[in-house]
């Protein structure tokens, strides 16, 4: 059984003049973990030990998040795509397996569909697979979107990103985090102005009857996903948050070379509630891909 709450040595790499932080464990073919909003590489701490025997596990913090630098940029989806693509290039990561969640799925799918020859497989959980329609919006997600987008004072969010963390994380999981865990997620947003990536995300996040920049990115890669031959593993939980049963059914019917696995009861963060099952499921699938 892999250890929980594993600790990792911090690593940094220069990307466009800023330091991007990442953790890593294992050796061999790279396995890249892309987190969502408002989390960081910390999200993957209990998943990585299950996969480290199978490859070089690398989990970066998106620019402006976690322990990565916070340059004066907009933190748009195009910025995140640009920085992660350069991160992959700088570390010379070849034949990647990409494990993605939430915002990380938008960045990861975009990269994979533009660089399919450099990818070995895709693993995704609570991911954005297609432009959002009514079937894709669970009640918890609908309520959270309305709550967040109705916030009147965006400046408060930019100045106090920790407030966003305190509001959003408990809404997305079925077990309460410990104070230590919450502190790890709050820490990147404690400095004044550190919440700018969160503010931009709220403006760009997918929503019904709208075409944000993120919607455009999703529409672009979704068309390519339905013809991609890469091996794919889709994890989903019930009741879910981003991934509804309708989304899972659509994926089963439209995305080739896809295995779908139910990993139990959770809203949005199975990495926190059931890392053992999640890690073991990815490990078994990855070994199957290796032997194929």
N, C-alpha and C positions, 0 to 999 in steps of 0.2 A: 504494500500500500504506500502510495506516495505521501510525502510529508505535506501538511497543510501550513498555511501562513509562512511559506518558505521565504527566506531572505536572499537577496541577490546583490552582487556588486554592481555599482553604477558604471556605465560606459557612456562616452560622449563622442560624437563625430560632428565635424564642421559641415553644415549644409547652408549654402548661400550666406555665409558669414555669421551664422548663428549655430550654437551648439544644440544638437538634438540628443536627448538622453535615451538610452535603451538598456534593457537587461538581456542577458543571454545565458543559456545552459545547453550543454551537449555539443556534439560535433557531427560534421557530415553535411548532407544536403539541407539547405536552409528551410526552416518553417517560420514564416513571418506572421506575427500576431498583431492585428489592428483593432484597437479599442474604439469605443463609442464616446458619446458625450453624456455626462461630464466626467468621465473616468480617465484612466491612464493605464500604463503598462501594469500597474498594481492589480488591475482586474484579472490578469492572467497568472498571478503568482501561484495559484493552486492547480492550474491546468498544465503548466509547463513541465512539471516533474513527470507526468505521464508520457510525454512525448520526447523528452530529452534523450532517452535511449535510442530514438529513431532518427535523430537529426539535430542540426544546430538551431535551437529555438531562439528567436530574436523578437523581442517585444519593444518597439519604440514608443515614446510619448510623442503625440502629435505636437507640432510647433505651437508654442503658447500654452501647452498643457503639461501636466505632470512636472518633471524636473527639466524639461526642455526650456530653452530661452524663450523670451517673450518680446520679439522685435515689434517695431511699429508698422504693422501690416493690418489688412482688413480681417484676416482669418476666414476668408471665404472658402467655399468648397474647392474652388480652383487653386487657392493657396495651399490647402492641405494636400491636394493631389500633386501639386508641383513639388512640395517639400518631401513627401514620401517617395515619389519617383526618384528624386535626387538622392535620397537616403539609400534606396536600393542600389542605385548606380554607384554611389560612393563606397558602399561596403562590398560591391561586386558580387551581389547575390544572384546566383544562377539556378534555374530549374526549381523555382519556388513552389512550396505549398503555402497558400495564404489562408489563415484562419481569421475570420472577421465577425464583427458584431456592430450593429447599429450604424453610426456614421462611418465606422471602419469598413463596412460593407460597400458603401458608395465609393470610397477611395480605392478599396481592393478590387471590386468588380471593374471599375473604370481602368485601373492599371492592367488587370488580367485580360480584358477584352482588347486592349491596345497592344499588349505584349504577350500574347498567348503562347508564343514559342518559348518564352522564358518562364513559363509556369508549368507545374507538374500536377497540381490539383487544387481544388477550392473547397474550403469548409466554411459554412456560414450558419449563424444563429441570430434570430431576430434581425433579419437583413431586409434591405430594400431591393426587391427583385424586379419590380415594375412600377410605372407611374401609379400613384395612389388613386383608388376609386372607393366607392362606398363599401365594398366587400372587404377592403383591406384595413378598415379602421375599427379596431376593437373599442369597446366602451371605455376601458381605462385609458387608452391612447387618446380617444376623442376628448375625454374630460381633461386630460393633462394638457393637450394642445390648446384647448379653450382657456384653461387657467393661465397658462404661460403667456399666450399671445394677447391676453387682455391686461397684462401688467401695464400700468400707466406710466411708470417712470423707468425707462430703460437705463437711465444714468445710474440708478440704484443698483441694477444688476451688474453693470460694468464695474462699479466701485466695490461691490460686495458679492463676488461670485460664490462665496461660501454659502450665502443665503440660498442660492439656486441649488447647490448640492444638497443642502438640508431639506429642501422641498421635494426635489425630483427623485433622489435615490430611494427613499422609503416608499414612494408611490409605485416603484417598479419592481419591488421584491417582496417575497412572502416571509422572509425571516428578518428580524431586526439586526442591523449591523452593530458590532461592539463599538464602544467609544473610540478605541484605537483604530478600527477600520474606518469609521467616519472621519477621524482626524487625518488619516492618510489621503482620503478623497478631497477633504476641504483644503488641505495645505497649499496646493498650487494656486488657489484663488484668494488667499488671505491678503496679499498685497493690494494696495489701492490701484484700481484700474485693471486688475488681472482678469476680470470677468469679460473682457472684450470678445474672446472666442465664443463665449456662451451667448452673448448678445447677437453676434452675427449668425450663429447657428439658429437661433429663434427666428430670425428674419428669413433664413433660407430653407428651413426644414420643410420636407414634403407636406403638403396639405391638399385637401379637396378643392377642386374648382380654382386652382391657381397654378401658375407656371413660374416657380422660383428657379434660381440657377441650379439648385440641387435637383429639382424635377427634370430639368433639361439633361443633366448628366445621367440620371437614372434612365430616362427614355432612350438615350444614346446606347448605353451598354445593354439594356434589356433586349433590344433587337438582336444584338450579337450573341447574348446568352442562349437564345433559343436555337442557335445553330452551333454552339461551341461543343467540341468533343472532349474537352477536359473532364477528367473524373471529378465528381462533385458530391459532397456530403452536406445535406441540409438537416440541421437539428431543430426540433421545435418542441415547445412546451405548451401545456394547456393550463390556464386559458390563453396565455401568450399576451403580447402587447403590440408588437409590430407585425408579427406573423400570425394571421388568422387561419382558420381551417380553409377558407376560400383561397388564400394565398398558397397554402400547401397543396391544395388540389390543382391549382393553376400550374404550379411548378412541376408536379408529377406528370401533367399532361403535355407540358410545353418545353421543359428543359431536358435535353438528352444526357445520358450517362450520369444519372442522378440517383443517389440513395437517400431516402428520407427516414430519419429515426426520431421517434418520440422519446424524449428524455425526462418525462414526468411533469410534475405540477410546478409551475412558476409563471411569473409575469414577464420579466425582462432580463433577469440576472441569474441564470442558472450557474454561472461561474462562481457565484457566492453561495447559493443554496445547495448545489449538488455537484461540486467540482469533480468528485470521484467518478460519477456516472458519465459526466461530460468528457472527462479526460480519457477514460477507458474506451468510450465509444469512438472517439477520434483515433485513438491508438489502434484499435482493431481495424478500422476502415483503412488507415494509412498503411498498415502492414499488408492488407489485401491489395492495395494499389501497387505496393512494391513488388508483390509476387505476380501481378498480372502481366 
